[in-house]
Amino acid sequence: MLFPGIIGVFLFKIGHSREDVDDWVWVVVGDIPPAYITCEHAPNPATALDGYLGAMEDWVASAESGASVEHLIPVNASASKETADMLRSRIAFLDQRILSQYQADL
């Protein structure tokens, strides 16, 4: 799934030497904090993006309330209300304008 200048969801096979590491991961990048999503509950790009958005919504809610974000999806930004507001608007855009086009895949 690629929307140039907005977001890309890519599937990567990882070479590793440990058994407890996933062989495949989805990588989400773009005008949002980058992250990886395991394939365990995400069989396609739409479900990976949906999982990403849900994880980011949890981060936003915690940041807005002043709760710890330590055990949530990593975001390389301060857990402030300002950051949460910016991320919330991006999440809404991605959900309404991108993910909504893939409802059959969810």
C-alpha positions in Angstrom: 0.0 0.0 0.0 1.6 3.2 -1.1 0.3 6.8 -1.2 3.4 8.9 -2.1 4.1 11.7 0.2 1.5 10.5 2.7 2.1 6.9 3.8 3.6 3.5 2.8 2.9 0.1 4.3 5.6 -2.4 3.3 6.1 -6.1 4.0 9.6 -7.1 5.0 11.2 -10.5 5.5 13.7 -10.4 8.3 16.9 -12.5 8.5 17.5 -13.4 12.1 19.3 -15.9 14.2 16.8 -16.1 17.1 13.7 -18.2 17.2 11.6 -15.6 19.0 11.8 -13.0 16.2 9.1 -12.8 13.6 10.1 -13.7 10.0 7.9 -11.1 8.5 6.8 -7.6 9.6 4.9 -4.7 8.2 6.7 -1.4 8.2 4.6 1.8 8.2 6.3 5.0 7.2 5.3 8.4 5.9 4.1 11.7 7.4 3.6 9.9 10.7 5.9 8.2 13.3 7.4 5.1 11.7 6.6 1.7 13.2 6.5 -2.0 12.5 3.5 -4.2 13.0 3.8 -8.0 13.3 1.9 -10.1 10.8 0.3 -12.3 13.5 -3.0 -10.4 13.3 -2.3 -8.4 10.1 -2.5 -10.6 7.0 -2.6 -7.7 4.6 -1.6 -4.0 4.3 -5.1 -2.8 5.3 -5.1 -4.7 8.6 -1.5 -3.6 9.3 -2.5 0.0 8.8 -5.6 -0.5 11.0 -3.5 -2.0 13.7 -1.0 0.8 13.5 -3.8 3.4 13.7 -5.3 1.7 16.8 -1.9 1.6 18.5 -1.3 5.3 17.7 -4.8 6.1 19.1 -3.8 4.4 22.3 -0.6 6.5 22.4 -2.5 9.7 21.7 -5.0 9.0 24.5 -2.2 8.3 27.0 -0.2 11.3 26.0 -3.3 13.6 26.3 -4.2 12.3 29.7 -0.6 12.5 31.0 -0.4 8.8 31.4 2.8 6.8 30.7 3.4 5.8 27.1 6.4 3.6 28.0 4.7 0.3 27.2 2.9 1.6 24.0 4.0 1.7 20.4 7.2 3.8 20.3 6.9 7.3 19.1 10.0 9.4 18.7 8.5 12.6 20.0 7.5 14.0 23.4 4.3 12.7 24.9 2.7 16.1 25.0 -0.7 17.5 24.3 0.7 19.3 21.2 2.2 16.1 19.8 -1.0 14.2 20.6 -3.1 16.8 18.8 -0.9 16.7 15.6 -0.9 12.9 15.6 -4.6 12.7 16.2 -5.3 14.8 13.1 -3.0 12.5 11.0 -4.7 9.4 12.4 -8.1 10.8 11.5 -6.9 11.7 7.9 -5.5 8.2 7.4 -8.6 6.5 8.7 -11.0 8.6 6.7 -9.1 9.1 3.5 -6.9 6.0 3.1 -8.1 3.1 5.2 -11.8 3.7 4.3 -10.9 2.6 0.7 -9.9 -0.8 2.0 -12.9 -1.8 4.2 -13.3 -5.1 2.3 -9.8 -6.1 3.4 -10.4 -5.5 7.1 
